[in-house]
Structures are given as structure tokens and as C-alpha cells.
Amino acid sequence: MSGKFEFNFDYISPFSYVANAAVQQISERTGAEAEFRPIFLGAVMQATGNRPPGMVPAKAAYMMTDLQRCTSRYGLGFRMNPHFPMVSTRKLLRATCGLQDTPSEQRRFIDACFHYMWAAPTPLKPDDEESIRAMCTAEGFDFSRIQELAEDGDSKATLQANTESAIARGAFGAPTFFVGEDMYFGHDRLDYIEQALKAQA
């Protein structure tokens, strides 16, 4: 089996962290190519009138239990980021967009950002320059280049285009997946994505 599916994500979303691991597994099982699309979740929420689960008391109470279950299933470390949700991930998302011409480096950067956001002992504060610098130093990224990509006009335009495209196609949160124009929301819908990929084969 082969094919492609699109993974729309934001580092601020802990369920996108889970999805990142699940995406790797589905690609290994099926041979399908994942297209990584950073989106700014704040803009998606605003455009659709959605609310983060952490802002709904009953959902917030359940979310911690659910995240422990989900991360355990995929063998992931997890601790809540103390800066969540009142931080902006735009710098990291723009830098990720800027790395799209070097897919292996982009993939490694995505993995690092998710790990430092949701698992590393020292939590990443994604809108803090020194926190990003520390992550880059530890993981072997050129901080100056990451910083340049985060402020690059093309990176900004790509993030905006990704976000607007996701909204136009019906996205209301993250992670959101597309197989063609068929949308799937949530990391727990990847079995349906596998079915869709098989149908395309």
C-alpha cells in the first residue's frame, strides 16, 4: 500500500503530540507518505468558534486521564507543560514551515519540538527565545537559522496558507488529517485513514 495523507498540527496541542507518534507508525505499516502541515491552532479556534478542552472544566478534568492513556498506548513520555495554554507556538510553527525543503531535518525538528513541549524534563516555553535556544543546542539545530526561519516572510506566508486552507476545508481543531479532501479529526481516527488509503490503492 502507498498513498499520501496530510497531518495538520500545532505544538500547543498535546493530542497532536500523540498523533505525531501515531503518524510514524501508520507510515511504517502502510508505506503511505505523511505530509506535515503546521497550522496555527489559535486562528482555527477563533475562526470556527471552538474552545480548547482545557477551557471547559469537565473536559479539562478528563483530559489529563485521557492523555495518560493515550501516551501510554504509544510508549510516549508525558508531563503537562506548565506554560500551557497561555503561550504562542508561532515561532516554532514558522520555523517548521521554513524547513519544508529539507524533510528529514524538518521531521527531526518536529519530533524535538513535541518532545520538549510534552515530555522533556525541562518544558519548552515556545515563545521564549532562550528556551528555544536551549532545545536547539541540545538537539543539534543551528539556533540562528531556526530564528531566521521563524521570522522569514515565506515561512509566515506558508503558515498562514496552511491555516487558511485547513479552515476552508472544515478543520476546527488539531490534529486534523486529510486523505484527499476527506477530513478526519483526532489521533484516534487513524484506523479510518488506513481504510481510506487501502481504498485508494
PALOKE-724983 format. One record per residue (C-alpha): residue number from 1; residue in three letters; z, x, y. Coordinates in Angstrom, 3 decimals. Example, Ala and Ser with C-alpha at 12.3 -4.5 7.8 and 13.67 -1.06 7.14 Angstrom:
<recs>
<rec nr="1" rest="ALA" up="7.800" east="12.300" north="-4.500"/>
<rec nr="2" rest="SER" up="7.140" east="13.670" north="-1.060"/>
</recs>
This chain:
<recs>
<rec nr="1" rest="MET" up="0.000" east="0.000" north="0.000"/>
<rec nr="2" rest="SER" up="-0.592" east="1.137" north="3.567"/>
<rec nr="3" rest="GLY" up="-0.967" east="-0.503" north="6.949"/>
<rec nr="4" rest="LYS" up="0.970" east="-0.445" north="10.192"/>
<rec nr="5" rest="PHE" up="3.919" east="-2.226" north="11.705"/>
<rec nr="6" rest="GLU" up="5.422" east="-1.954" north="15.166"/>
<rec nr="7" rest="PHE" up="9.095" east="-1.244" north="15.837"/>
<rec nr="8" rest="ASN" up="10.324" east="-2.265" north="19.309"/>
<rec nr="9" rest="PHE" up="13.770" east="-0.872" north="20.051"/>
<rec nr="10" rest="ASP" up="16.317" east="0.164" north="22.662"/>
<rec nr="11" rest="TYR" up="19.059" east="2.718" north="22.070"/>
<rec nr="12" rest="ILE" up="21.595" east="0.328" north="23.603"/>
<rec nr="13" rest="SER" up="21.159" east="-1.930" north="20.572"/>
<rec nr="14" rest="PRO" up="23.364" east="-0.947" north="17.619"/>
<rec nr="15" rest="PHE" up="21.222" east="-3.091" north="15.346"/>
<rec nr="16" rest="SER" up="18.204" east="-1.034" north="16.428"/>
<rec nr="17" rest="TYR" up="20.181" east="1.961" north="15.138"/>
<rec nr="18" rest="VAL" up="20.428" east="0.259" north="11.758"/>
<rec nr="19" rest="ALA" up="16.754" east="-0.716" north="11.931"/>
<rec nr="20" rest="ASN" up="15.735" east="2.891" north="12.579"/>
<rec nr="21" rest="ALA" up="17.092" east="3.860" north="9.159"/>
<rec nr="22" rest="ALA" up="15.572" east="0.800" north="7.501"/>
<rec nr="23" rest="VAL" up="12.168" east="1.566" north="9.035"/>
<rec nr="24" rest="GLN" up="12.167" east="5.009" north="7.460"/>
<rec nr="25" rest="GLN" up="12.931" east="3.515" north="4.063"/>
<rec nr="26" rest="ILE" up="10.200" east="0.873" north="4.294"/>
<rec nr="27" rest="SER" up="7.655" east="3.517" north="5.299"/>
<rec nr="28" rest="GLU" up="8.651" east="5.653" north="2.320"/>
<rec nr="29" rest="ARG" up="8.391" east="2.695" north="-0.077"/>
<rec nr="30" rest="THR" up="5.121" east="1.273" north="1.182"/>
<rec nr="31" rest="GLY" up="3.266" east="4.145" north="2.836"/>
<rec nr="32" rest="ALA" up="2.931" east="1.969" north="5.944"/>
<rec nr="33" rest="GLU" up="2.959" east="3.666" north="9.324"/>
<rec nr="34" rest="ALA" up="5.648" east="2.655" north="11.792"/>
<rec nr="35" rest="GLU" up="4.612" east="2.611" north="15.438"/>
<rec nr="36" rest="PHE" up="7.664" east="3.295" north="17.580"/>
<rec nr="37" rest="ARG" up="7.750" east="1.272" north="20.817"/>
<rec nr="38" rest="PRO" up="10.684" east="1.890" north="23.182"/>
<rec nr="39" rest="ILE" up="11.414" east="-1.218" north="25.255"/>
<rec nr="40" rest="PHE" up="13.993" east="-1.829" north="27.977"/>
<rec nr="41" rest="LEU" up="16.213" east="-4.497" north="26.449"/>
<rec nr="42" rest="GLY" up="17.805" east="-5.445" north="29.781"/>
<rec nr="43" rest="ALA" up="14.432" east="-6.603" north="31.093"/>
<rec nr="44" rest="VAL" up="13.727" east="-8.518" north="27.886"/>
<rec nr="45" rest="MET" up="17.076" east="-10.307" north="28.134"/>
<rec nr="46" rest="GLN" up="16.540" east="-11.154" north="31.780"/>
<rec nr="47" rest="ALA" up="13.007" east="-12.433" north="31.237"/>
<rec nr="48" rest="THR" up="13.995" east="-14.675" north="28.326"/>
<rec nr="49" rest="GLY" up="17.440" east="-15.838" north="29.446"/>
<rec nr="50" rest="ASN" up="19.036" east="-14.265" north="26.374"/>
<rec nr="51" rest="ARG" up="22.574" east="-12.873" north="26.239"/>
<rec nr="52" rest="PRO" up="23.799" east="-9.817" north="24.317"/>
<rec nr="53" rest="PRO" up="26.037" east="-10.727" north="21.368"/>
<rec nr="54" rest="GLY" up="28.840" east="-8.656" north="22.887"/>
<rec nr="55" rest="MET" up="28.917" east="-11.067" north="25.821"/>
<rec nr="56" rest="VAL" up="29.580" east="-14.096" north="23.593"/>
<rec nr="57" rest="PRO" up="33.227" east="-13.912" north="22.398"/>
<rec nr="58" rest="ALA" up="32.676" east="-15.338" north="18.921"/>
<rec nr="59" rest="LYS" up="29.624" east="-13.142" north="18.356"/>
<rec nr="60" rest="ALA" up="31.456" east="-10.088" north="19.694"/>
<rec nr="61" rest="ALA" up="34.306" east="-10.634" north="17.245"/>
<rec nr="62" rest="TYR" up="31.868" east="-10.904" north="14.344"/>
<rec nr="63" rest="MET" up="29.573" east="-8.081" north="15.471"/>
<rec nr="64" rest="MET" up="31.961" east="-5.261" north="14.539"/>
<rec nr="65" rest="THR" up="32.371" east="-6.540" north="10.983"/>
<rec nr="66" rest="ASP" up="28.647" east="-7.072" north="10.653"/>
<rec nr="67" rest="LEU" up="27.835" east="-3.592" north="11.952"/>
<rec nr="68" rest="GLN" up="30.219" east="-2.014" north="9.473"/>
<rec nr="69" rest="ARG" up="28.493" east="-3.884" north="6.650"/>
<rec nr="70" rest="CYS" up="25.005" east="-3.015" north="7.862"/>
<rec nr="71" rest="THR" up="25.628" east="0.672" north="8.477"/>
<rec nr="72" rest="SER" up="27.394" east="0.998" north="5.128"/>
<rec nr="73" rest="ARG" up="24.389" east="-0.525" north="3.373"/>
<rec nr="74" rest="TYR" up="22.096" east="2.152" north="4.782"/>
<rec nr="75" rest="GLY" up="24.549" east="5.028" north="4.410"/>
<rec nr="76" rest="LEU" up="24.966" east="5.481" north="8.159"/>
<rec nr="77" rest="GLY" up="27.968" east="6.709" north="10.071"/>
<rec nr="78" rest="PHE" up="29.188" east="4.348" north="12.752"/>
<rec nr="79" rest="ARG" up="31.649" east="4.115" north="15.599"/>
<rec nr="80" rest="MET" up="31.397" east="1.878" north="18.616"/>
<rec nr="81" rest="ASN" up="30.110" east="3.630" north="21.714"/>
<rec nr="82" rest="PRO" up="32.857" east="3.260" north="24.349"/>
<rec nr="83" rest="HIS" up="30.221" east="3.114" north="27.103"/>
<rec nr="84" rest="PHE" up="28.555" east="0.048" north="25.542"/>
<rec nr="85" rest="PRO" up="27.183" east="-2.142" north="27.028"/>
<rec nr="86" rest="MET" up="27.502" east="-1.072" north="30.661"/>
<rec nr="87" rest="VAL" up="25.061" east="1.838" north="30.611"/>
<rec nr="88" rest="SER" up="21.335" east="2.218" north="31.148"/>
<rec nr="89" rest="THR" up="19.157" east="3.807" north="28.482"/>
<rec nr="90" rest="ARG" up="16.037" east="4.001" north="30.642"/>
<rec nr="91" rest="LYS" up="16.069" east="7.804" north="30.933"/>
<rec nr="92" rest="LEU" up="16.106" east="8.225" north="27.160"/>
<rec nr="93" rest="LEU" up="13.522" east="5.486" north="26.635"/>
<rec nr="94" rest="ARG" up="11.145" east="7.031" north="29.165"/>
<rec nr="95" rest="ALA" up="11.558" east="10.472" north="27.616"/>
<rec nr="96" rest="THR" up="10.809" east="8.930" north="24.221"/>
<rec nr="97" rest="CYS" up="7.629" east="7.417" north="25.631"/>
<rec nr="98" rest="GLY" up="6.683" east="10.815" north="27.025"/>
<rec nr="99" rest="LEU" up="6.915" east="12.357" north="23.553"/>
<rec nr="100" rest="GLN" up="4.370" east="9.985" north="22.026"/>
<rec nr="101" rest="ASP" up="1.705" east="12.692" north="21.814"/>
<rec nr="102" rest="THR" up="3.974" east="14.759" north="19.530"/>
<rec nr="103" rest="PRO" up="5.018" east="12.203" north="16.885"/>
<rec nr="104" rest="SER" up="7.220" east="14.500" north="14.804"/>
<rec nr="105" rest="GLU" up="9.171" east="15.599" north="17.862"/>
<rec nr="106" rest="GLN" up="9.373" east="12.027" north="19.099"/>
<rec nr="107" rest="ARG" up="10.724" east="10.910" north="15.725"/>
<rec nr="108" rest="ARG" up="13.342" east="13.652" north="15.759"/>
<rec nr="109" rest="PHE" up="14.342" east="12.704" north="19.313"/>
<rec nr="110" rest="ILE" up="14.666" east="9.027" north="18.355"/>
<rec nr="111" rest="ASP" up="16.895" east="9.936" north="15.420"/>
<rec nr="112" rest="ALA" up="19.048" east="12.162" north="17.636"/>
<rec nr="113" rest="CYS" up="19.467" east="9.537" north="20.359"/>
<rec nr="114" rest="PHE" up="20.503" east="6.861" north="17.877"/>
<rec nr="115" rest="HIS" up="22.888" east="9.214" north="16.081"/>
<rec nr="116" rest="TYR" up="24.609" east="10.334" north="19.276"/>
<rec nr="117" rest="MET" up="24.784" east="6.771" north="20.587"/>
<rec nr="118" rest="TRP" up="26.299" east="5.249" north="17.450"/>
<rec nr="119" rest="ALA" up="27.681" east="7.877" north="15.080"/>
<rec nr="120" rest="ALA" up="28.328" east="11.346" north="16.523"/>
<rec nr="121" rest="PRO" up="31.989" east="12.229" north="17.234"/>
<rec nr="122" rest="THR" up="31.220" east="12.680" north="20.929"/>
<rec nr="123" rest="PRO" up="29.498" east="9.473" north="22.091"/>
<rec nr="124" rest="LEU" up="26.353" east="9.832" north="24.153"/>
<rec nr="125" rest="LYS" up="26.500" east="8.339" north="27.638"/>
<rec nr="126" rest="PRO" up="22.788" east="7.714" north="28.102"/>
<rec nr="127" rest="ASP" up="22.783" east="7.513" north="31.895"/>
<rec nr="128" rest="ASP" up="24.775" east="10.736" north="32.299"/>
<rec nr="129" rest="GLU" up="22.808" east="13.970" north="32.757"/>
<rec nr="130" rest="GLU" up="25.454" east="16.259" north="31.264"/>
<rec nr="131" rest="SER" up="25.830" east="14.046" north="28.198"/>
<rec nr="132" rest="ILE" up="22.073" east="14.134" north="27.602"/>
<rec nr="133" rest="ARG" up="22.049" east="17.892" north="28.162"/>
<rec nr="134" rest="ALA" up="24.770" east="18.359" north="25.536"/>
<rec nr="135" rest="MET" up="22.793" east="16.346" north="22.989"/>
<rec nr="136" rest="CYS" up="19.601" east="18.271" north="23.716"/>
<rec nr="137" rest="THR" up="21.377" east="21.618" north="23.394"/>
<rec nr="138" rest="ALA" up="22.985" east="20.630" north="20.095"/>
<rec nr="139" rest="GLU" up="19.732" east="19.303" north="18.633"/>
<rec nr="140" rest="GLY" up="17.345" east="21.966" north="19.904"/>
<rec nr="141" rest="PHE" up="15.473" east="20.000" north="22.555"/>
<rec nr="142" rest="ASP" up="14.383" east="21.516" north="25.861"/>
<rec nr="143" rest="PHE" up="16.578" east="19.584" north="28.290"/>
<rec nr="144" rest="SER" up="14.381" east="20.432" north="31.272"/>
<rec nr="145" rest="ARG" up="11.343" east="18.990" north="29.523"/>
<rec nr="146" rest="ILE" up="13.228" east="15.868" north="28.455"/>
<rec nr="147" rest="GLN" up="14.402" east="15.442" north="32.027"/>
<rec nr="148" rest="GLU" up="10.845" east="15.817" north="33.343"/>
<rec nr="149" rest="LEU" up="9.503" east="13.284" north="30.856"/>
<rec nr="150" rest="ALA" up="12.234" east="10.827" north="31.841"/>
<rec nr="151" rest="GLU" up="11.016" east="10.918" north="35.442"/>
<rec nr="152" rest="ASP" up="7.291" east="11.161" north="34.725"/>
<rec nr="153" rest="GLY" up="5.137" east="8.373" north="36.120"/>
<rec nr="154" rest="ASP" up="3.193" east="7.933" north="32.891"/>
<rec nr="155" rest="SER" up="6.428" east="7.648" north="30.894"/>
<rec nr="156" rest="LYS" up="7.704" east="4.979" north="33.271"/>
<rec nr="157" rest="ALA" up="4.407" east="3.086" north="33.048"/>
<rec nr="158" rest="THR" up="4.422" east="3.223" north="29.249"/>
<rec nr="159" rest="LEU" up="7.968" east="1.867" north="29.019"/>
<rec nr="160" rest="GLN" up="7.108" east="-0.951" north="31.413"/>
<rec nr="161" rest="ALA" up="3.916" east="-1.775" north="29.488"/>
<rec nr="162" rest="ASN" up="5.759" east="-1.759" north="26.151"/>
<rec nr="163" rest="THR" up="8.435" east="-4.065" north="27.529"/>
<rec nr="164" rest="GLU" up="5.997" east="-6.485" north="29.148"/>
<rec nr="165" rest="SER" up="3.858" east="-6.589" north="26.017"/>
<rec nr="166" rest="ALA" up="6.863" east="-7.382" north="23.819"/>
<rec nr="167" rest="ILE" up="7.951" east="-10.184" north="26.156"/>
<rec nr="168" rest="ALA" up="4.425" east="-11.616" north="26.309"/>
<rec nr="169" rest="ARG" up="4.283" east="-11.758" north="22.523"/>
<rec nr="170" rest="GLY" up="7.593" east="-13.594" north="22.235"/>
<rec nr="171" rest="ALA" up="10.272" east="-10.907" north="21.952"/>
<rec nr="172" rest="PHE" up="13.741" east="-11.926" north="23.097"/>
<rec nr="173" rest="GLY" up="15.854" east="-9.037" north="21.804"/>
<rec nr="174" rest="ALA" up="15.889" east="-5.843" north="19.767"/>
<rec nr="175" rest="PRO" up="14.967" east="-4.756" north="17.226"/>
<rec nr="176" rest="THR" up="11.709" east="-6.685" north="17.170"/>
<rec nr="177" rest="PHE" up="8.853" east="-5.933" north="14.784"/>
<rec nr="178" rest="PHE" up="5.201" east="-6.913" north="14.741"/>
<rec nr="179" rest="VAL" up="2.717" east="-6.848" north="11.900"/>
<rec nr="180" rest="GLY" up="-0.465" east="-7.601" north="13.773"/>
<rec nr="181" rest="GLU" up="0.642" east="-10.373" north="16.083"/>
<rec nr="182" rest="ASP" up="3.228" east="-11.816" north="13.702"/>
<rec nr="183" rest="MET" up="6.745" east="-11.212" north="15.055"/>
<rec nr="184" rest="TYR" up="9.931" east="-10.511" north="13.096"/>
<rec nr="185" rest="PHE" up="13.321" east="-10.202" north="14.771"/>
<rec nr="186" rest="GLY" up="16.207" east="-8.198" north="13.356"/>
<rec nr="187" rest="HIS" up="16.560" east="-5.323" north="10.909"/>
<rec nr="188" rest="ASP" up="17.286" east="-7.836" north="8.138"/>
<rec nr="189" rest="ARG" up="13.722" east="-9.187" north="8.285"/>
<rec nr="190" rest="LEU" up="12.103" east="-6.042" north="6.911"/>
<rec nr="191" rest="ASP" up="11.605" east="-7.641" north="3.487"/>
<rec nr="192" rest="TYR" up="9.287" east="-10.148" north="5.176"/>
<rec nr="193" rest="ILE" up="7.466" east="-7.251" north="6.808"/>
<rec nr="194" rest="GLU" up="6.887" east="-5.715" north="3.384"/>
<rec nr="195" rest="GLN" up="5.422" east="-9.020" north="2.203"/>
<rec nr="196" rest="ALA" up="3.132" east="-9.127" north="5.235"/>
<rec nr="197" rest="LEU" up="1.971" east="-5.562" north="4.618"/>
<rec nr="198" rest="LYS" up="1.231" east="-6.388" north="0.973"/>
<rec nr="199" rest="ALA" up="-0.798" east="-9.403" north="2.074"/>
<rec nr="200" rest="GLN" up="-2.891" east="-7.155" north="4.316"/>
<rec nr="201" rest="ALA" up="-3.590" east="-4.615" north="1.546"/>
</recs>
